[in-house]
Structure formats: structure tokens, C-alpha cells
Amino acid sequence: MEWGDVQVFLAVMRKGSFGKAAESLGVSHPTVGRRIKALEEEAQQALFRRTSEGLVLTDAGDRVMKLAEAMESSALAMERRLAGNHERLEGLLRISSAEWFASYVLGPVLDELTHRHPAIVPEIIASYRLLDLARRDADIAFRLVPFTDPDIVQRRLMRMPYALYGTPENAQALLTDPASVGLIMMNTGQSHFPDVSWLVERFPQSRPAFKSTSRGIQAQMCLRGLGVAVLPQPLGDATPGLQRIATPDLPPSRDIWVGYHQDLRHMDRLRALLDITDRMLASKADAASAPSA
């Protein structure tokens, strides 16, 4: 069983179709079909069957899956350890974070990193999804929730303060007629976020006007006068045309966690990023968590 065929098999299993597997692997649909056919000929039985919801594993496919995942785990571990032992400060460094965090918080850190080590190429994966560090979806991740994988080295980096923002017109309207001002918040899937609950409880007369998973889009809709929004202070303060709106209590702040797979703990370019991050951001943690005047 060749590793290339195993990668195709796992992609089809996870995506549910040849087409989606081909797209995720960056190969053609016929290539995926040929690889699966070769595996089925080697196994001398079908590995997938078609259903109305896509391809699913047969009993034989289920047995192959366990072997394939073990092979994948070993290959990924070898890849991580080889990357972690790279001694030169050069190469790609894949960084996962929310777009607003990359733009307004990590920006100065990445600028310093590339000035100090121009052969390092940071690659930002701007997404609210929680990527799988064991599969090298990213080398390092910055996010709002702790990591649950036991193989992840993690720590709390800083406390991120949030505030209520709006245009001057909406800030005034919020005082005189709160019901006339819309609320801009996270989408339904993130309705459990503490800032959403705070916003709804603080302004019960106001109606939801816009929802998005992107804080940057929330800020732009806020700037267009669609309503008020709770935003991370680095983003809100850096958006011309928006102002902080004073409230009796601030919206809940959030911890920022940084994590990476333990196999990468000796990767020099990752260590370089962490050193600069600690110097430029971790020192602000206590100040960021303190109440604003």
C-alpha cells in the first residue's frame, strides 16, 4: 500500500466524494478514481459504496481505514519532527488566527519577524475554524479557546479587551432611543460568545440588525451606520469613524491562547516567532486586562 494511495483514500473517506477529495488534494478527479481503483484491486474488494449522501466505507474499507490512519499518523509525526529539527531560520511558517488578530495584533510582530529573519516566510491562515495542528493544518495557532489535544504545547498569551463601538450618530441615538439602533453581532453558530449575551442583555430594546463570523465585517457594517457592535479594542480603535461608547460595565474580555504541536517545539523559526510575540504582546497582558478609564 503506497502512501500516496493512502492519502487519496483518506481524502475520499473524509470528503465523501471523488470530486471534493480531488479538490482538497489539488489533483484531478480521474487521478482520485485511478488511485481508489488500484487500492480496491489490491484489496480484491470494494472499499466504498455510493449512497444518496455520498460515498461511505464498506466493511473492507473500514478495516483499511484503521491501517491508513495509523500510516498517516506515523507520516505526519515524521514530517513534524523533521520540520522541528530544521536548524536554519528560513522557510514557511504557517500561522492560524482570526483575521482581525492577524491584522491588528500580530501585524507588528510579523513585521519584526521578517525584518530580523527575512528568509522566514509567514503564511497567515485567517479563519475562525479550529484547525488541526496534528495534521499540520498550521504550525502554530492563536485562538480564543484552549486546545484540547494532549500533544499540543499551549499557554495563555494575553487578555484581549473588548468595547462597544458605533458611529457618533448611533452613539447619540443609543442614549435617546435605544430601540432605533440595531445590534451587530456574531452569527447563530457563535451565539454562545459572551459578548453576544452581554450585548443582548445590555440593550434589550434593540433588535439584531446584522450577523457575521468576521469581526472585520462587523466593524465595516458598524461604520456604515447599521448598528453598534462589540469589537476587540485593537480593531475598533483602529477603525476611523468609529468611537468607543461608554457603558456602565465593559463587555467581557477574552483570553488569547497560543499553541503548537509538541513535535515542533525545536523548530527554530517557530521559536523566533514566539520570542518576538512574548516580548511585544505578552508584556501587555496585564495592562490589557485592566479596566479602561
Secondary structure per residue as TSV (DSSP state, phi and psi in degrees):
chain	resnum	aa	ss	phi	psi
A	1	M	-	360.0	118.0
A	2	E	-	-83.6	146.6
A	3	W	H	-61.0	-37.3
A	4	G	H	-61.5	-40.9
A	5	D	H	-66.9	-37.0
A	6	V	H	-63.9	-41.9
A	7	Q	H	-59.2	-42.0
A	8	V	H	-65.6	-44.9
A	9	F	H	-56.4	-47.3
A	10	L	H	-66.3	-36.3
A	11	A	H	-65.4	-42.8
A	12	V	H	-64.4	-42.4
A	13	M	H	-59.8	-41.6
A	14	R	H	-81.4	-31.1
A	15	K	H	-92.8	-24.8
A	16	G	S	85.5	3.5
A	17	S	S	-159.7	156.6
A	18	F	H	-64.9	-41.1
A	19	G	H	-62.6	-47.9
A	20	K	H	-67.8	-35.7
A	21	A	H	-64.9	-43.1
A	22	A	H	-61.0	-42.1
A	23	E	H	-63.3	-42.2
A	24	S	H	-68.7	-29.4
A	25	L	H	-92.2	-12.1
A	26	G	T	73.5	32.3
A	27	V	S	-125.1	177.1
A	28	S	-	-84.4	158.2
A	29	H	H	-58.3	-46.1
A	30	P	H	-61.5	-33.1
A	31	T	H	-62.0	-43.9
A	32	V	H	-61.5	-44.3
A	33	G	H	-60.2	-41.7
A	34	R	H	-65.6	-42.0
A	35	R	H	-64.5	-42.0
A	36	I	H	-67.0	-40.2
A	37	K	H	-61.2	-41.2
A	38	A	H	-62.9	-41.3
A	39	L	H	-65.2	-41.2
A	40	E	H	-67.2	-35.3
A	41	E	H	-67.3	-37.7
A	42	E	H	-66.4	-39.0
A	43	A	H	-80.6	-16.6
A	44	Q	T	62.8	30.6
A	45	Q	S	-167.2	161.5
A	46	A	-	-69.9	140.5
A	47	L	S	-101.7	-21.9
A	48	F	E	-130.4	152.3
A	49	R	E	-130.1	148.9
A	50	R	E	-84.7	137.5
A	51	T	E	-131.7	174.7
A	52	S	T	-65.8	-18.7
A	53	E	T	-102.5	5.8
A	54	G	E	119.1	-168.9
A	55	L	E	-79.7	135.7
A	56	V	E	-129.1	159.0
A	57	L	E	-73.3	141.9
A	58	T	-	-81.5	177.3
A	59	D	H	-60.2	-40.5
A	60	A	H	-65.1	-40.0
A	61	G	H	-62.7	-36.0
A	62	D	H	-64.5	-38.1
A	63	R	H	-68.5	-40.2
A	64	V	H	-64.3	-35.4
A	65	M	H	-57.7	-43.1
A	66	K	H	-62.7	-41.3
A	67	L	H	-67.2	-40.8
A	68	A	H	-64.3	-42.3
A	69	E	H	-67.6	-35.2
A	70	A	H	-65.7	-41.7
A	71	M	H	-64.3	-41.6
A	72	E	H	-62.7	-43.8
A	73	S	H	-59.7	-41.9
A	74	S	H	-67.7	-41.9
A	75	A	H	-65.4	-41.2
A	76	L	H	-67.8	-37.9
A	77	A	H	-63.1	-42.4
A	78	M	H	-63.0	-42.1
A	79	E	H	-63.0	-44.0
A	80	R	H	-63.8	-41.6
A	81	R	H	-70.5	-36.0
A	82	L	H	-65.0	-41.2
A	83	A	H	-65.7	-39.3
A	84	G	H	-67.9	-23.5
A	85	N	T	-93.8	4.4
A	86	H	-	-67.9	119.0
A	87	E	-	-89.3	-16.9
A	88	R	S	-90.8	143.3
A	89	L	S	-82.5	71.7
A	90	E	-	-154.8	162.1
A	91	G	E	109.8	176.9
A	92	L	E	-76.0	139.2
A	93	L	E	-128.4	108.9
A	94	R	E	-89.3	120.7
A	95	I	E	-120.9	124.4
A	96	S	E	-102.7	130.4
A	97	S	E	-165.6	165.7
A	98	A	-	-64.5	150.8
A	99	E	H	-60.5	-43.4
A	100	W	H	-62.8	-37.3
A	101	F	H	-68.0	-41.2
A	102	A	H	-63.7	-40.4
A	103	S	H	-74.3	-47.5
A	104	Y	H	-104.8	-12.4
A	105	V	T	-117.1	-49.9
A	106	L	S	-78.9	-19.1
A	107	G	H	-47.7	-55.1
A	108	P	H	-62.2	-34.0
A	109	V	H	-64.7	-45.5
A	110	L	H	-68.1	-34.6
A	111	D	H	-62.7	-44.6
A	112	E	H	-65.0	-41.3
A	113	L	H	-60.0	-47.7
A	114	T	H	-72.5	-26.8
A	115	H	H	-71.6	-39.3
A	116	R	H	-75.8	-37.1
A	117	H	-	-133.3	77.5
A	118	P	T	-63.4	-16.0
A	119	A	T	-84.0	-9.1
A	120	I	E	-83.6	132.4
A	121	V	E	-113.7	101.1
A	122	P	E	-70.6	137.7
A	123	E	E	-124.4	111.5
A	124	I	E	-87.1	126.5
A	125	I	E	-103.7	94.3
A	126	A	E	-84.9	104.6
A	127	S	-	-159.4	148.7
A	128	Y	S	-86.8	-8.0
A	129	R	S	-69.2	148.4
A	130	L	-	-89.0	101.9
A	131	L	-	-75.9	157.5
A	132	D	-	-90.6	106.0
A	133	L	G	-71.6	-26.6
A	134	A	G	-66.5	-29.0
A	135	R	G	-92.5	9.7
A	136	R	T	60.7	31.4
A	137	D	S	-60.4	-28.4
A	138	A	-	-155.1	158.4
A	139	D	S	-83.7	-33.9
A	140	I	E	-149.3	147.2
A	141	A	E	-134.3	141.9
A	142	F	E	-114.5	125.5
A	143	R	E	-154.0	173.3
A	144	L	S	-88.3	-12.9
A	145	V	S	-122.0	148.8
A	146	P	-	-63.8	160.1
A	147	F	-	-86.1	146.2
A	148	T	-	-106.2	-17.0
A	149	D	-	-69.7	128.0
A	150	P	T	-66.8	-16.8
A	151	D	T	-89.1	5.8
A	152	I	E	-97.0	127.7
A	153	V	E	-85.2	123.1
A	154	Q	E	-142.3	161.6
A	155	R	E	-161.2	158.5
A	156	R	E	-74.7	124.0
A	157	L	E	-89.0	-47.7
A	158	M	E	-164.6	168.6
A	159	R	E	-104.8	124.6
A	160	M	E	-98.9	118.9
A	161	P	-	-82.6	145.0
A	162	Y	E	-118.1	160.4
A	163	A	E	-151.5	166.1
A	164	L	E	-89.2	133.7
A	165	Y	E	-129.0	153.4
A	166	G	E	-170.6	174.0
A	167	T	-	-72.5	161.0
A	168	P	H	-55.9	-36.4
A	169	E	H	-65.3	-44.8
A	170	N	H	-71.4	-31.3
A	171	A	H	-61.9	-40.6
A	172	Q	H	-70.4	-42.8
A	173	A	H	-63.3	-32.0
A	174	L	H	-63.9	-28.8
A	175	L	H	-78.0	-38.1
A	176	T	H	-94.3	-36.0
A	177	D	-	-148.8	77.1
A	178	P	G	-56.3	-31.5
A	179	A	G	-65.7	-19.7
A	180	S	G	-83.9	-6.7
A	181	V	S	-107.9	126.9
A	182	G	-	-78.5	162.4
A	183	L	E	-109.2	129.7
A	184	I	E	-106.7	125.0
A	185	M	E	-148.7	179.5
A	186	M	-	-65.6	161.9
A	187	N	-	-75.7	-179.8
A	188	T	G	-59.2	-38.2
A	189	G	G	-64.6	-22.9
A	190	Q	G	-110.7	23.5
A	191	S	T	-66.7	-13.6
A	192	H	T	-83.0	-5.5
A	193	F	S	-59.8	140.5
A	194	P	H	-62.2	-29.9
A	195	D	H	-70.3	-28.3
A	196	V	H	-67.0	-47.5
A	197	S	H	-61.3	-42.1
A	198	W	H	-60.7	-44.5
A	199	L	H	-64.9	-45.2
A	200	V	H	-66.3	-40.7
A	201	E	H	-72.1	-33.6
A	202	R	H	-72.7	-34.2
A	203	F	-	-128.3	71.1
A	204	P	T	-66.0	-22.2
A	205	Q	T	-82.0	-16.6
A	206	S	S	-85.7	151.8
A	207	R	-	-106.8	150.2
A	208	P	E	-61.3	130.6
A	209	A	E	-113.5	-25.3
A	210	F	E	-162.8	143.7
A	211	K	E	-134.2	142.8
A	212	S	-	-160.3	148.5
A	213	T	S	-76.7	-13.5
A	214	S	-	-97.3	121.2
A	215	R	H	-65.7	-34.7
A	216	G	H	-62.8	-42.2
A	217	I	H	-66.9	-39.0
A	218	Q	H	-57.3	-44.1
A	219	A	H	-62.4	-40.2
A	220	Q	H	-68.0	-39.9
A	221	M	H	-68.3	-34.6
A	222	C	H	-63.1	-43.2
A	223	L	H	-63.7	-31.6
A	224	R	T	-79.1	1.7
A	225	G	T	86.0	14.6
A	226	L	S	-73.5	-20.1
A	227	G	-	165.0	-165.1
A	228	V	E	-108.7	156.3
A	229	A	E	-144.5	147.3
A	230	V	E	-87.4	122.0
A	231	L	E	-130.1	153.0
A	232	P	E	-59.1	136.2
A	233	Q	H	-59.4	-37.3
A	234	P	H	-59.7	-35.3
A	235	L	H	-75.9	-50.4
A	236	G	H	-62.2	-42.9
A	237	D	H	-66.9	-25.9
A	238	A	T	-92.1	2.0
A	239	T	S	-99.3	103.7
A	240	P	T	-59.0	136.9
A	241	G	T	100.6	-15.0
A	242	L	-	-104.2	151.2
A	243	Q	E	-135.2	152.2
A	244	R	E	-69.0	139.8
A	245	I	-	-108.0	121.2
A	246	A	-	-66.5	135.2
A	247	T	-	-134.6	155.6
A	248	P	S	-56.5	-33.9
A	249	D	S	-135.1	147.8
A	250	L	-	-77.2	152.7
A	251	P	-	-59.4	156.5
A	252	P	-	-59.4	135.4
A	253	S	-	-81.7	166.9
A	254	R	E	-131.0	146.0
A	255	D	E	-77.9	142.9
A	256	I	E	-106.3	124.8
A	257	W	E	-107.9	144.2
A	258	V	E	-121.4	137.2
A	259	G	E	-150.8	155.9
A	260	Y	E	-153.8	158.6
A	261	H	E	-69.5	142.0
A	262	Q	G	-59.7	-26.3
A	263	D	G	-67.8	-16.6
A	264	L	G	-100.1	9.5
A	265	R	T	-64.4	-19.5
A	266	H	T	-102.6	6.7
A	267	M	-	-68.7	116.7
A	268	D	H	-63.8	-39.2
A	269	R	H	-69.6	-30.7
A	270	L	H	-69.7	-41.3
A	271	R	H	-62.4	-37.5
A	272	A	H	-62.0	-43.4
A	273	L	H	-63.1	-43.9
A	274	L	H	-63.7	-40.2
A	275	D	H	-61.5	-44.9
A	276	I	H	-68.8	-39.6
A	277	T	H	-60.2	-45.5
A	278	D	H	-61.7	-43.0
A	279	R	H	-67.6	-37.8
A	280	M	H	-93.6	-26.5
A	281	L	T	-115.2	-45.3
A	282	A	G	-61.6	-30.1
A	283	S	G	-66.6	-18.9
A	284	K	G	-91.2	-2.1
A	285	A	H	-59.9	-47.8
A	286	D	H	-66.0	-41.0
A	287	A	H	-65.4	-38.6
A	288	A	H	-67.0	-30.6
A	289	S	H	-83.3	-11.3
A	290	A	S	-75.9	144.4
A	291	P	-	-61.1	143.0
A	292	S	-	-74.8	150.7
A	293	A	-	-73.0	360.0
